[in-house]
Amino acid sequence: PIIMSTNKDHFVIIMAGGKGERFWPLSREKFPKQFLKLLDKKSFLQRTYERIKPVVPAKNIYVITNQAQVQAVKNQLPKVPKDNIIADPCGRDTCPAVALAAALVGARSTTGTLAILPADHLIPKNSEKTFQKILEESYDLASRGQAIVTIGINPTAPETGYGYIKM
C-alpha cells in the first residue's frame, strides 16, 4: 500500500515547457501536448499532478514552463500556488531547467530530495500505484546520501529520440 506523504523534504518539479511540435496541428507553442486532453477529460499535465499528489505535499510541487504557457498551467492546475509556477526566462531545454529546479528546492530546504518529472508521461491508471511506490522508494534511496536515482521503463522498440540506460 502507498503511504500518503507529508514529508516536507520531498519535492517534485514538473517540466512543462514543450514547444507544441509533436502533436501539431492539435498542439501549438502556447498549447503543447501536455495541455491536451487526449485520453480522457484530464490533460497529461493534470494527470501528472494528480498522480504525484499522494506522494508529495502540494506546496512542494513546482511546474517549470515558459512565459507563453504560464496562464495555461494556472488554468489547468488552479491548486498549485502561483509562486510554484515558474516561467523559465529563456527556454534552453532540460539541463538549465533541472539546475533551476535544484536552486528552487535548495532555497526552500537544505535537506530536500527532488524528483524531476515530465508533464507528458503516460502511465496507465492501473500502474499509478506502482509508480507512486517506486517514487517513494526512490525518495528514500536518494535521501540516504548524495545519489541520483533514475526511473525508467523497458523499451518496446528502438527510438533515437530517447536515451537508454545500461544497468
Summary of the structure (lengths in Angstrom):
residues: 167
radius of gyration: 15.6
end to end distance: 27.3
largest distance: 45.4
contacts: 429
relative contact order: 0.19
helix: 37%
strand: 14%
